[in-house]
Amino acid sequence: MKRNEVVIDGRLLKRGALRYTPAGTPAVDLLIGHRSLQNEAGSQRETRCEIEAVALGDMAVRLGALKLNRSLRISGFLAQNSLGIRKLVLHIVSAEPIVGGDHE
């Protein structure tokens, strides 16, 4: 198995302080909120979720400077929080603003 890819539209709900890994790489923890209508079993269903995410390097610096509630299209991959904690975290690889998405 090789595929582990997530693309989701959401809002930047929370942002931790910019920090640095022991190797000196910038990192920031984020909370992304998502709400949409999805088709499931032939009918529409309203979906809502909050996703814990992390960004590293230049992406961390960029996202660390954004205003909260900003609409973004986020791409990344899922990984365990750490070896001892099995909770999944979205590792952000790219994030682009959604034009007109801040006034939904």
ChimeraX attribute file (.defattr): number of C-alpha atoms within 10 A of each C-alpha:
attribute: neighborCount
match mode: 1-to-1
recipient: residues
	/A:1	3
	/A:2	4
	/A:3	6
	/A:4	9
	/A:5	12
	/A:6	14
	/A:7	13
	/A:8	14
	/A:9	19
	/A:10	24
	/A:11	23
	/A:12	20
	/A:13	17
	/A:14	14
	/A:15	19
	/A:16	12
	/A:17	10
	/A:18	16
	/A:19	16
	/A:20	14
	/A:21	11
	/A:22	7
	/A:23	6
	/A:24	9
	/A:25	12
	/A:26	18
	/A:27	22
	/A:28	22
	/A:29	21
	/A:30	24
	/A:31	18
	/A:32	24
	/A:33	19
	/A:34	16
	/A:35	13
	/A:36	12
	/A:37	11
	/A:38	12
	/A:39	10
	/A:40	9
	/A:41	7
	/A:42	7
	/A:43	8
	/A:44	11
	/A:45	12
	/A:46	10
	/A:47	11
	/A:48	10
	/A:49	10
	/A:50	14
	/A:51	16
	/A:52	16
	/A:53	21
	/A:54	22
	/A:55	24
	/A:56	21
	/A:57	15
	/A:58	12
	/A:59	17
	/A:60	22
	/A:61	16
	/A:62	13
	/A:63	23
	/A:64	21
	/A:65	10
	/A:66	11
	/A:67	12
	/A:68	14
	/A:69	16
	/A:70	16
	/A:71	25
	/A:72	20
	/A:73	15
	/A:74	21
	/A:75	17
	/A:76	20
	/A:77	16
	/A:78	15
	/A:79	15
	/A:80	13
	/A:81	16
	/A:82	10
	/A:83	8
	/A:84	7
	/A:85	8
	/A:86	10
	/A:87	12
	/A:88	15
	/A:89	20
	/A:90	24
	/A:91	23
	/A:92	21
	/A:93	17
	/A:94	14
	/A:95	19
	/A:96	11
	/A:97	15
	/A:98	15
	/A:99	9
	/A:100	8
	/A:101	15
	/A:102	12
	/A:103	8
	/A:104	5
